[in-house]
């Protein structure tokens, strides 16, 4: 119930007023039945902009940290994300991927839309990174189409670390559904999963026109953070007084 209050009364109208998103290809999103919407991930606001413009309810897999914050603020944040249709997924540990797949398949079994970001994390520099194969596993196991989606302009509107968004035009572009029934029963074949995931990422790339990086975003982020820390140790700040 609160999901629809957020969508039509509180958050949805506010997001449309601030971002004024232009929607393209909405006819590619099925009006009924299970499907996966796979998109790029540039901004915190992505979680809410897409649900605000879709006619159907969509459920996203979100990082568990949004649901485990301390104190009153943490509880309010967790309640907000649950009300907005987000499902917490623990991304740490070797079983994290399997947990996400189980949660995603549960959504699809209810004939609902599942939203997923194959990159696994937000892009920290606006580029599109290599996709993880969980989206391919879910598409094959559930036998559902994948609708590629590109969020354009959300990085400029709300880059990482910015709380209050900038006024910037946003485009949400959906592509034609991708169908993978030709690979039925092959969800344990690594080469097949990689091929499907790369096809999905190429479709997103075509829609978004981003620069593509054939590496995982989390790995690049970790390397850049380590490099920054190393420079800080090598050239420590000298107090001015």
C-alpha positions in Angstrom: 0.0 0.0 0.0 2.8 2.5 1.0 4.6 1.6 -2.3 1.7 3.2 -4.2 1.5 6.1 -1.9 5.2 6.8 -2.5 4.8 6.3 -6.3 1.7 8.4 -6.9 1.4 10.8 -4.0 4.8 11.6 -2.4 8.0 10.5 -4.2 6.8 10.0 -7.7 5.5 13.5 -8.4 8.5 15.0 -6.7 11.0 13.1 -8.8 9.1 13.9 -12.0 9.1 17.6 -11.0 12.8 17.7 -10.1 14.3 15.5 -12.9 11.5 15.9 -15.6 12.6 12.6 -17.1 12.0 11.9 -20.8 10.8 8.3 -21.3 11.7 6.3 -24.5 10.7 2.8 -25.4 8.2 2.3 -22.6 6.2 0.0 -24.9 9.0 -2.6 -24.6 8.1 -3.2 -20.9 5.5 -6.0 -20.8 2.2 -5.0 -19.3 1.9 -8.4 -17.4 4.0 -11.4 -16.6 7.5 -11.8 -15.2 10.4 -10.0 -16.8 13.8 -8.6 -15.8 14.7 -5.0 -16.4 18.5 -4.7 -16.5 20.0 -1.3 -16.5 23.1 0.7 -16.0 23.6 2.3 -12.5 24.9 5.8 -12.3 23.2 7.4 -9.3 21.4 6.7 -6.0 18.3 8.2 -7.6 18.1 5.4 -10.2 16.4 3.2 -7.5 13.5 5.6 -7.4 13.2 7.2 -10.9 12.5 4.0 -12.7 9.7 2.8 -10.4 8.2 6.3 -10.6 7.8 6.2 -14.4 6.8 2.5 -14.8 3.1 1.6 -14.9 3.8 -1.7 -13.2 5.4 -2.3 -9.8 9.1 -3.2 -10.0 11.2 -4.7 -7.3 14.9 -4.1 -7.1 17.7 -6.0 -5.4 19.4 -3.5 -3.1 22.6 -3.8 -1.0 21.9 -4.9 2.5 23.7 -1.8 4.0 20.6 0.3 3.2 18.7 -1.9 5.6 21.2 -2.2 8.5 22.1 1.3 9.5 22.2 2.1 13.2 19.8 4.2 15.2 16.5 5.9 14.2 18.0 7.1 10.9 18.9 3.5 10.0 15.5 2.2 10.9 13.8 4.9 8.9 16.0 4.3 5.9 15.3 0.5 6.0 11.6 1.1 6.3 11.7 3.5 3.3 13.6 1.1 1.1 11.2 -1.8 2.0 8.2 0.4 1.3 9.8 1.4 -2.1 9.9 -2.3 -3.1 13.6 -3.0 -2.5 14.9 -6.4 -1.3 18.1 -6.5 0.8 20.9 -8.6 -0.5 24.2 -9.2 1.4 27.0 -8.7 -1.2 29.7 -10.0 1.1 30.9 -13.6 1.3 31.0 -16.4 -1.2 27.3 -17.1 -1.1 26.3 -13.5 -1.9 25.6 -14.2 -5.5 23.4 -17.2 -4.8 21.4 -15.3 -2.3 20.7 -12.6 -4.8 19.6 -15.1 -7.4 17.2 -16.8 -4.9 15.6 -13.5 -4.0 15.3 -12.5 -7.7 13.8 -15.8 -8.7 11.3 -15.4 -5.9 10.1 -12.1 -7.4 9.8 -13.6 -10.9 7.8 -16.5 -9.6 5.1 -14.0 -8.5 4.9 -12.8 -12.2 6.4 -9.5 -11.2 9.1 -7.2 -12.7 12.5 -7.6 -11.3 15.0 -4.7 -11.5 18.7 -5.4 -11.5 22.0 -3.7 -12.2 24.3 -6.3 -13.7 27.4 -4.2 -12.9 26.7 -5.0 -9.3 27.4 -1.5 -8.0 27.1 2.2 -9.0 29.5 3.5 -11.6 31.9 5.9 -9.8 33.0 7.7 -13.0 30.0 7.5 -15.4 31.4 4.6 -17.5 29.7 1.3 -18.1 31.4 -1.7 -16.6 31.4 -5.5 -17.1 28.3 -7.2 -16.0 28.0 -10.1 -13.6 26.4 -13.3 -14.8 23.7 -13.5 -12.1 21.2 -11.8 -14.5 21.8 -14.5 -17.1 21.3 -17.3 -14.5 17.9 -15.8 -13.4 16.8 -15.2 -17.0 17.5 -18.9 -17.9 16.1 -20.4 -14.7 12.9 -18.4 -14.8 12.6 -18.5 -18.6 11.9 -14.7 -18.8 12.9 -11.9 -21.2 15.4 -9.2 -20.2 14.5 -5.6 -21.0 17.7 -3.5 -21.3 17.4 0.0 -19.8 19.6 3.0 -19.9 19.6 5.8 -17.3 21.0 8.9 -19.0 21.9 12.1 -17.1 21.4 10.7 -13.6 25.2 10.8 -13.0 25.3 14.5 -13.7 22.1 15.0 -11.7 23.3 13.2 -8.6 26.9 11.9 -8.8 28.3 9.7 -6.0 28.4 11.5 -2.7 25.9 14.3 -3.6 22.8 14.3 -1.4 20.8 17.1 -3.0 20.4 16.5 -6.8 21.4 19.0 -9.4 18.7 20.2 -11.9 19.7 18.2 -15.0 17.7 16.6 -17.8 17.3 12.8 -17.5 16.3 10.3 -20.1 15.1 6.8 -19.3 15.4 4.6 -22.4 14.1 1.0 -22.7 15.2 -1.4 -25.5 13.5 -4.3 -27.1 13.2 -7.4 -24.9 16.0 -9.9 -25.2 15.0 -13.5 -25.3 17.3 -16.4 -24.4 15.1 -19.6 -24.8 17.7 -21.0 -27.2 20.0 -21.5 -24.2 17.3 -23.3 -22.0 18.8 -25.8 -19.6 22.3 -24.4 -20.0 22.4 -22.1 -16.9 25.4 -24.1 -15.5 27.5 -23.4 -18.6 29.9 -20.6 -17.8 30.6 -19.7 -21.4 26.8 -19.4 -22.1 26.3 -17.2 -19.0 29.1 -14.9 -20.1 27.8 -14.7 -23.6 24.2 -13.8 -22.4 25.5 -11.3 -19.9 27.7 -9.6 -22.6 24.7 -9.5 -24.9 22.7 -7.7 -22.2 25.5 -5.3 -21.5 26.0 -4.5 -25.2 22.3 -3.7 -25.4 22.6 -1.3 -22.4 25.7 0.2 -24.0 23.9 0.8 -27.3 21.1 2.6 -25.4 23.2 4.6 -23.1 26.2 5.4 -25.4 28.5 5.3 -22.4 32.2 4.5 -22.6 32.6 0.7 -21.8 35.2 -0.8 -19.5 35.7 -4.6 -19.8 36.4 -5.0 -16.1 34.2 -5.2 -12.9 33.4 -1.9 -11.4 34.1 -3.1 -7.8 37.6 -4.2 -8.8 38.4 -0.8 -10.4 37.0 1.1 -7.4 39.1 -1.0 -5.0 42.3 -0.4 -7.1 41.7 3.3 -7.3 41.0 3.6 -3.6 44.2 1.6 -2.8 46.2 3.9 -5.2 44.8 7.0 -3.5 45.6 5.6 -0.1 49.2 4.8 -1.2 49.7 8.4 -2.4 48.4 9.8 0.8 50.9 7.7 2.8 53.7 8.8 0.4 52.8 12.4 0.4 51.1 13.2 3.8 49.5 16.5 4.3 51.7 19.0 6.2 49.8 21.2 8.7 49.9 24.9 7.8 50.1 25.9 11.4 
